[in-house]
Amino acid sequence: MNELSAMILSLLAGVVLGIMFFAGLWWTIQKGVCTRNPATLFGGSLLLRTAIALAGFYFVSHGDWRKLLACLFGFSFARVWITRFTRGALEEPAQIVQAGGR
């Protein structure tokens, strides 16, 4: 495999890892509001998402700093994309239910 295709694949792997990480974060925030024990959900989600991302970076890079850098660029791109994608959901007015039915 030539070097350019290896860099492109590393970039795409970074995008996939970033989408998984930040979509998982968004899902955790959505579910964490309604759960009885949010600390367990948030802590478990953080550990799982971080472990997956770090393992992905390790296996994609194969010890090559250029592949790792390409993967990190893809991860950062996914962060920007997910932020823009979920921003529409945040701009909708939130319906807050007050205690006591007021």
MARDO-732760 format. One record per residue (C-alpha): z, y, x; chain; residue number from 0; residue in one letter. Coordinates in Angstrom, 3 decimals. Each point is the difference from the previous one (the first is absolute). Layout:
<r <Z, Y, X>, "A", NUM, "A">
...
This chain:
<r <0.000, 0.000, 0.000>, "A", 0, "M">
<r <-0.919, 3.346, 1.459>, "A", 1, "N">
<r <2.522, 2.767, 0.436>, "A", 2, "E">
<r <-1.260, 2.264, -2.784>, "A", 3, "L">
<r <0.256, -2.698, -2.650>, "A", 4, "S">
<r <3.507, -0.892, 1.240>, "A", 5, "A">
<r <1.056, 3.641, -0.414>, "A", 6, "M">
<r <-1.502, 0.208, -3.481>, "A", 7, "I">
<r <1.787, -3.188, -1.035>, "A", 8, "L">
<r <3.256, 1.359, 1.434>, "A", 9, "S">
<r <-0.490, 3.231, -1.949>, "A", 10, "L">
<r <-0.643, -1.925, -3.219>, "A", 11, "L">
<r <3.037, -2.199, 0.619>, "A", 12, "A">
<r <2.067, 3.167, 0.395>, "A", 13, "G">
<r <-1.312, 1.289, -3.319>, "A", 14, "V">
<r <0.951, -3.272, -1.695>, "A", 15, "V">
<r <3.463, 0.051, 1.581>, "A", 16, "L">
<r <0.477, 3.617, -1.038>, "A", 17, "G">
<r <-1.084, -0.668, -3.570>, "A", 18, "I">
<r <2.427, -2.907, -0.201>, "A", 19, "M">
<r <2.841, 2.050, 1.506>, "A", 20, "F">
<r <-0.400, 3.165, -2.054>, "A", 21, "F">
<r <-0.988, -1.718, -3.249>, "A", 22, "A">
<r <3.115, -2.125, 0.428>, "A", 23, "G">
<r <2.031, 3.162, 0.490>, "A", 24, "L">
<r <-1.468, 1.521, -3.146>, "A", 25, "W">
<r <0.730, -3.184, -1.963>, "A", 26, "W">
<r <3.571, -0.054, 1.340>, "A", 27, "T">
<r <0.605, 3.569, -1.104>, "A", 28, "I">
<r <-1.401, -0.722, -3.462>, "A", 29, "Q">
<r <2.199, -3.090, -0.433>, "A", 30, "K">
<r <3.044, 1.409, 1.807>, "A", 31, "G">
<r <0.616, 2.573, -2.704>, "A", 32, "V">
<r <0.572, -2.673, -2.662>, "A", 33, "C">
<r <1.885, -2.672, 1.928>, "A", 34, "T">
<r <3.730, -0.683, -0.040>, "A", 35, "R">
<r <0.316, -0.217, 3.783>, "A", 36, "N">
<r <-2.551, 2.339, 1.594>, "A", 37, "P">
<r <1.535, -0.227, 3.486>, "A", 38, "A">
<r <-0.890, -3.682, 0.250>, "A", 39, "T">
<r <-3.545, 0.619, -1.222>, "A", 40, "L">
<r <-0.604, 2.942, 2.322>, "A", 41, "F">
<r <1.585, -1.708, 3.017>, "A", 42, "G">
<r <-1.822, -3.276, -0.539>, "A", 43, "G">
<r <-3.286, 1.779, -0.578>, "A", 44, "S">
<r <0.420, 2.053, 3.161>, "A", 45, "L">
<r <0.711, -3.076, 2.108>, "A", 46, "L">
<r <-2.877, -2.001, -1.478>, "A", 47, "L">
<r <-2.569, 2.813, 0.222>, "A", 48, "R">
<r <1.012, 0.884, 3.566>, "A", 49, "T">
<r <-0.067, -3.637, 1.146>, "A", 50, "A">
<r <-3.472, -0.520, -1.458>, "A", 51, "I">
<r <-1.333, 3.208, 1.561>, "A", 52, "A">
<r <1.466, -0.714, 3.448>, "A", 53, "L">
<r <-1.201, -3.602, -0.017>, "A", 54, "A">
<r <-3.453, 1.216, -1.029>, "A", 55, "G">
<r <-0.091, 2.556, 2.816>, "A", 56, "F">
<r <1.074, -2.681, 2.473>, "A", 57, "Y">
<r <-2.636, -2.527, -1.033>, "A", 58, "F">
<r <-2.814, 2.550, -0.346>, "A", 59, "V">
<r <0.586, 1.639, 3.387>, "A", 60, "S">
<r <0.015, -3.197, 2.109>, "A", 61, "H">
<r <1.651, 2.069, 2.735>, "A", 62, "G">
<r <-2.783, 2.594, 0.089>, "A", 63, "D">
<r <1.208, 3.561, -0.468>, "A", 64, "W">
<r <-3.406, 1.134, -1.311>, "A", 65, "R">
<r <0.086, -2.529, -2.834>, "A", 66, "K">
<r <3.577, 1.021, -0.772>, "A", 67, "L">
<r <-1.036, 3.648, -0.098>, "A", 68, "L">
<r <-2.925, -0.770, -2.326>, "A", 69, "A">
<r <2.353, -1.965, -2.255>, "A", 70, "C">
<r <2.455, 2.919, -0.067>, "A", 71, "L">
<r <-2.812, 2.411, -0.928>, "A", 72, "F">
<r <-0.954, -2.285, -2.878>, "A", 73, "G">
<r <3.646, -0.191, -1.078>, "A", 74, "F">
<r <0.246, 3.812, 0.027>, "A", 75, "S">
<r <-3.237, 0.309, -1.959>, "A", 76, "F">
<r <1.402, -2.361, -2.633>, "A", 77, "A">
<r <3.107, 2.193, -0.254>, "A", 78, "R">
<r <-2.120, 3.050, -0.780>, "A", 79, "V">
<r <-2.125, -1.955, -2.483>, "A", 80, "W">
<r <2.979, -1.534, -1.827>, "A", 81, "I">
<r <1.720, 3.404, -0.144>, "A", 82, "T">
<r <-3.055, 1.554, -1.642>, "A", 83, "R">
<r <-0.432, -2.981, -2.317>, "A", 84, "F">
<r <3.592, 0.086, -1.253>, "A", 85, "T">
<r <0.224, 3.778, -0.193>, "A", 86, "R">
<r <-1.612, -0.060, -3.468>, "A", 87, "G">
<r <2.858, -2.155, -1.264>, "A", 88, "A">
<r <2.521, 2.483, 1.391>, "A", 89, "L">
<r <-1.631, 3.030, -1.599>, "A", 90, "E">
<r <0.534, -1.363, -3.510>, "A", 91, "E">
<r <3.156, 1.406, -1.566>, "A", 92, "P">
<r <2.854, -2.471, 0.180>, "A", 93, "A">
<r <1.781, -0.975, -3.181>, "A", 94, "Q">
<r <3.730, 0.116, 0.731>, "A", 95, "I">
<r <2.263, -1.842, -2.405>, "A", 96, "V">
<r <3.373, 1.697, -0.208>, "A", 97, "Q">
<r <3.216, -1.921, -0.461>, "A", 98, "A">
<r <1.314, 0.127, -3.543>, "A", 99, "G">
<r <-3.434, 0.442, -1.590>, "A", 100, "G">
<r <-0.141, 3.793, 0.318>, "A", 101, "R">
